[in-house]
Amino acid sequence: MDLGSLISETRNVDTMDLDSLSTLALVTKFNDQDATVAEAVRQTLPEVAKAVDAAAQALQEGGRLIYMGAGTSGRLGILDASECPPTFGVPHGLVVGLIAGGPGALLKAVEGAEDSEELAIADLQALCLTPNDMVVGLAASGRTPYVIGGLRHARLFGCRTAAISCNPDSPIAREAEIAISPVVGPEALTGSTRLKSGTAQKLVLNMLSTGAMVKTGKVYQNLMVDMQATNVKLVDRACRMVCQATGCSSGEAETALKQTAFEVKTAIMMVLSGLGAEQAKAKLAQHNGFLRAALQDKA
């Protein structure tokens, strides 16, 4: 597939005058282009839902969610992975981001790294890949060899796989079980796929990781009840979440949180059920951490 033939590489007829516009007109054009991204992502929601279910199943079976990409796509995967532990209380390494060229490529491009399928295989082997893992390949073009090699290896290894690209029927889409391809059209700045393509990938990743965490019991109502309260701001948020979920006073919330080492979910269970901290924790464990199910169990 020739790079110049890709939709993401073609010129945008609506932005041919970027260099002659006033600053306000310039940013207005960018904003107008960005406004089309959410609808492009909406068209892929059935595939996104499949990926969420697959990721949740992988996590429930003891596997990991592994993102692979190069350049902007790789950085977006690492960003999403790095935000899962503080947001959802999961251990580091449960959601993993791999970028072609390794951690150094986060700040500076590593020449040729994205062109190596072998490098992708080596990166997955270094993680001790298992068939329970899910591997998600990210490439705006859909043709990055590093991502192709990683998806192919993961699929042959028995892993669940998904591909996120911004061109239809891309090579990485053909390598994965689930293909998510929001077609956002030509970029405002020709070929700069950190723009609309990057935004589309970020929107999909937001849904994928958050959806998988909802499906594995990390969310109650719309509260991130497994959040780690690691600073003053988050301790305050933890207290507010207990109040919001139970209707209790801030004093009651603080008391429950202190008894649970600031585990929001356990504190909510205590307040709503009347159980002590250890009993609340045991009840949650019986229901694999799903707070709603634990609260509905009157036994």
C-alpha positions as CSV (number, residue, x, y, z in Angstrom):
1,M,0.0,0.0,0.0
2,D,1.6,3.2,-1.2
3,L,1.7,5.9,1.6
4,G,0.7,8.7,-0.8
5,S,-2.5,6.8,-1.7
6,L,-3.8,6.8,1.9
7,I,-6.7,9.0,2.9
8,S,-4.7,10.2,5.9
9,E,-2.0,11.4,3.5
10,T,-4.0,13.3,0.9
11,R,-4.4,17.1,0.9
12,N,-7.4,18.7,2.5
13,V,-9.1,21.1,0.1
14,D,-10.6,23.1,2.9
15,T,-7.2,24.0,4.4
16,M,-5.0,24.9,1.4
17,D,-4.7,28.5,2.7
18,L,-3.3,27.9,6.2
19,D,-0.2,30.1,5.7
20,S,-2.3,33.1,4.6
21,L,-4.9,33.2,7.3
22,S,-5.2,35.4,10.4
23,T,-4.4,33.5,13.6
24,L,-8.1,33.4,14.6
25,A,-9.1,32.1,11.1
26,L,-6.3,29.5,11.3
27,V,-7.3,28.0,14.6
28,T,-11.0,28.1,13.5
29,K,-10.1,25.9,10.6
30,F,-8.3,23.5,12.9
31,N,-11.3,23.4,15.2
32,D,-13.7,22.9,12.3
33,Q,-11.7,19.9,11.2
34,D,-11.6,18.5,14.8
35,A,-15.4,18.7,15.0
36,T,-15.6,15.9,12.5
37,V,-13.6,13.4,14.5
38,A,-16.3,12.3,17.0
39,E,-18.7,11.3,14.2
40,A,-16.0,9.3,12.5
41,V,-15.4,7.4,15.8
42,R,-19.1,7.0,16.2
43,Q,-19.2,4.9,13.0
44,T,-16.8,2.4,14.6
45,L,-18.7,1.9,17.9
46,P,-19.7,-1.7,17.2
47,E,-16.1,-2.7,16.8
48,V,-15.0,-0.6,19.8
49,A,-17.6,-2.5,21.9
50,K,-16.2,-5.8,20.7
51,A,-12.7,-4.7,21.7
52,V,-13.9,-3.6,25.1
53,D,-15.5,-7.0,25.7
54,A,-12.3,-8.8,24.5
55,A,-10.1,-6.6,26.7
56,A,-12.3,-7.2,29.8
57,Q,-12.3,-11.0,29.1
58,A,-8.5,-11.0,28.8
59,L,-8.1,-9.1,32.1
60,Q,-10.6,-11.4,33.9
61,E,-8.6,-14.4,32.6
62,G,-5.4,-13.1,34.1
63,G,-4.0,-11.5,30.9
64,R,-2.9,-8.0,30.1
65,L,-3.9,-5.3,27.7
66,I,-0.9,-4.4,25.6
67,Y,-0.7,-1.5,23.2
68,M,1.8,-1.3,20.4
69,G,2.5,1.6,18.1
70,A,5.2,4.0,16.7
71,G,5.5,7.7,16.9
72,T,2.3,9.5,18.0
73,S,0.3,6.2,18.1
74,G,2.9,4.6,20.4
75,R,2.9,7.6,22.7
76,L,-0.9,7.6,22.9
77,G,-0.8,3.9,23.9
78,I,1.7,4.6,26.6
79,L,-0.3,7.6,27.9
80,D,-3.4,5.5,28.2
81,A,-1.5,2.6,29.9
82,S,0.2,4.9,32.4
83,E,-3.0,6.4,33.5
84,C,-4.7,3.1,34.4
85,P,-3.0,2.4,37.7
86,P,-3.8,5.7,39.5
87,T,-7.3,5.9,38.0
88,F,-8.4,2.3,38.5
89,G,-6.1,1.0,41.1
90,V,-4.7,-1.8,38.9
91,P,-1.1,-2.9,39.2
92,H,1.6,-1.4,36.9
93,G,2.1,-3.9,34.1
94,L,-1.6,-4.9,33.7
95,V,-2.0,-2.3,30.9
96,V,1.2,-1.9,28.9
97,G,2.3,0.5,26.2
98,L,5.0,-0.4,23.8
99,I,6.6,2.1,21.4
100,A,8.9,1.2,18.5
101,G,12.4,2.2,19.6
102,G,11.7,1.8,23.3
103,P,11.2,4.4,26.0
104,G,13.7,6.8,24.4
105,A,11.3,7.1,21.4
106,L,8.8,8.9,23.7
107,L,10.9,12.1,23.4
108,K,13.0,11.6,20.3
109,A,12.3,9.6,17.1
110,V,14.4,6.4,16.8
111,E,15.3,6.1,13.2
112,G,14.1,2.9,11.5
113,A,12.5,1.4,14.6
114,E,8.9,1.5,13.2
115,D,10.1,-0.4,10.0
116,S,11.1,-3.6,11.9
117,E,8.7,-6.4,12.5
118,E,11.4,-8.3,14.3
119,L,11.7,-5.5,16.9
120,A,8.0,-5.9,17.7
121,I,8.3,-9.6,18.2
122,A,11.3,-9.0,20.5
123,D,9.4,-6.5,22.5
124,L,6.5,-8.9,23.0
125,Q,8.9,-11.7,23.9
126,A,10.5,-9.4,26.5
127,L,7.1,-9.1,28.1
128,C,6.7,-12.9,28.3
129,L,3.6,-12.8,26.2
130,T,0.8,-15.3,27.1
131,P,-2.3,-16.4,25.1
132,N,-4.4,-14.7,27.8
133,D,-3.1,-11.3,26.8
134,M,-4.8,-8.9,24.3
135,V,-2.6,-6.9,21.9
136,V,-3.9,-3.7,20.4
137,G,-2.0,-2.3,17.4
138,L,-2.1,1.4,16.8
139,A,-1.1,3.1,13.5
140,A,-2.8,6.0,11.8
141,S,-1.6,4.8,8.4
142,G,-2.4,1.2,9.2
143,R,0.7,0.0,7.5
144,T,3.5,0.4,10.1
145,P,5.7,-2.8,10.0
146,Y,6.3,-2.7,13.7
147,V,2.6,-2.9,14.4
148,I,2.0,-5.5,11.7
149,G,4.7,-7.8,13.1
150,G,3.4,-7.4,16.6
151,L,-0.2,-8.2,15.7
152,R,0.8,-11.2,13.6
153,H,3.0,-12.6,16.3
154,A,0.3,-12.1,18.9
155,R,-2.4,-13.7,16.8
156,L,-0.2,-16.8,16.1
157,F,0.5,-16.9,19.8
158,G,-3.2,-17.2,20.5
159,C,-3.8,-13.7,21.9
160,R,-6.9,-11.6,21.3
161,T,-6.0,-8.8,18.9
162,A,-7.4,-5.5,17.8
163,A,-6.1,-2.8,15.4
164,I,-6.8,1.0,15.5
165,S,-6.1,2.9,12.3
166,C,-7.5,5.8,10.3
167,N,-7.5,4.3,6.9
168,P,-10.1,1.7,5.7
169,D,-9.1,-1.9,5.1
170,S,-5.5,-1.3,6.2
171,P,-2.8,-3.9,6.6
172,I,-3.0,-3.9,10.4
173,A,-6.8,-4.2,10.2
174,R,-6.3,-7.4,8.2
175,E,-3.9,-8.7,10.9
176,A,-6.3,-8.3,13.8
177,E,-9.5,-10.0,14.9
178,I,-11.2,-6.7,15.6
179,A,-10.5,-3.7,13.3
180,I,-11.4,-0.2,14.5
181,S,-10.9,2.2,11.6
182,P,-12.3,5.7,12.2
183,V,-11.8,7.5,8.8
184,V,-11.3,11.1,9.7
185,G,-10.2,12.2,6.3
186,P,-7.3,14.3,5.2
187,E,-5.5,16.2,8.0
188,A,-5.6,20.0,8.2
189,L,-1.8,19.9,7.8
190,T,-1.1,17.3,5.1
191,G,0.1,14.0,6.6
192,S,0.3,15.3,10.2
193,T,-1.5,12.4,11.7
194,R,-0.9,13.7,15.3
195,L,-4.0,15.9,14.5
196,K,-7.3,14.3,13.7
197,S,-6.0,10.8,13.5
198,G,-4.3,11.2,16.8
199,T,-7.4,12.6,18.4
200,A,-9.5,9.7,17.0
201,Q,-7.1,7.1,18.4
202,K,-7.2,8.9,21.8
203,L,-11.0,8.8,21.8
204,V,-11.0,5.1,21.0
205,L,-8.3,4.3,23.7
206,N,-10.4,6.3,26.2
207,M,-13.4,4.1,25.6
208,L,-11.3,0.8,25.4
209,S,-9.5,1.1,28.7
210,T,-12.3,2.8,30.6
211,G,-14.9,0.3,29.2
212,A,-12.7,-2.7,30.1
213,M,-12.4,-1.3,33.7
214,V,-16.1,-0.8,34.0
215,K,-16.6,-4.4,32.8
216,T,-14.1,-5.7,35.4
217,G,-15.7,-4.0,38.4
218,K,-13.5,-1.0,38.7
219,V,-16.4,1.5,38.5
220,Y,-19.6,1.9,40.5
221,Q,-22.3,4.0,38.9
222,N,-20.0,6.5,37.2
223,L,-17.4,6.7,40.0
224,M,-13.8,5.5,39.8
225,V,-14.1,3.6,43.1
226,D,-10.7,1.8,42.8
227,M,-8.8,5.1,42.4
228,Q,-5.7,5.3,44.5
229,A,-5.8,8.3,46.8
230,T,-2.1,9.1,46.6
231,N,-2.1,12.9,47.2
232,V,-4.2,15.6,48.9
233,K,-6.4,16.2,45.9
234,L,-7.2,12.6,45.5
235,V,-7.9,12.1,49.2
236,D,-10.5,14.9,48.8
237,R,-11.9,13.2,45.7
238,A,-12.1,9.9,47.6
239,C,-14.1,11.5,50.3
240,R,-16.5,13.2,47.8
241,M,-17.0,9.9,46.0
242,V,-18.0,8.1,49.2
243,C,-20.5,11.0,50.0
244,Q,-21.8,11.0,46.4
245,A,-22.4,7.2,46.4
246,T,-23.9,6.9,49.8
247,G,-25.4,10.3,50.8
248,C,-23.4,10.3,54.0
249,S,-21.6,13.3,55.6
250,S,-18.0,14.1,54.9
251,G,-17.2,13.2,58.5
252,E,-18.7,9.7,58.0
253,A,-16.9,9.3,54.7
254,E,-13.5,10.3,56.3
255,T,-14.1,7.8,59.2
256,A,-14.8,4.9,56.8
257,L,-11.9,5.8,54.5
258,K,-9.5,5.8,57.4
259,Q,-10.6,2.4,58.4
260,T,-10.0,1.0,54.9
261,A,-6.7,2.7,54.2
262,F,-8.6,5.0,51.8
263,E,-10.1,2.2,49.7
264,V,-13.1,4.1,48.3
265,K,-15.0,1.0,47.2
266,T,-14.6,-0.7,50.6
267,A,-15.7,2.5,52.4
268,I,-18.8,2.8,50.3
269,M,-19.6,-0.9,51.0
270,M,-19.2,-0.2,54.8
271,V,-21.5,2.8,54.8
272,L,-24.2,1.3,52.7
273,S,-24.2,-2.2,54.2
274,G,-23.3,-1.4,57.8
275,L,-20.5,-4.0,57.7
276,G,-17.1,-3.5,59.3
277,A,-14.1,-2.9,57.2
278,E,-12.9,-6.5,57.1
279,Q,-16.4,-7.8,56.5
280,A,-17.0,-5.3,53.7
281,K,-13.7,-6.3,52.0
282,A,-14.6,-10.0,52.3
283,K,-18.0,-9.4,50.7
284,L,-16.4,-7.5,47.8
285,A,-13.9,-10.3,47.3
286,Q,-16.8,-12.8,47.1
287,H,-18.1,-10.8,44.1
288,N,-14.8,-10.3,42.4
289,G,-14.7,-6.6,43.4
290,F,-18.1,-5.7,41.8
291,L,-19.6,-3.3,44.3
292,R,-23.1,-3.3,42.9
293,A,-23.3,-7.1,43.0
294,A,-21.9,-7.1,46.6
295,L,-24.5,-4.6,47.7
296,Q,-27.3,-6.6,46.2
297,D,-26.2,-9.8,48.1
298,K,-28.2,-9.7,51.3
299,A,-26.8,-13.0,52.5
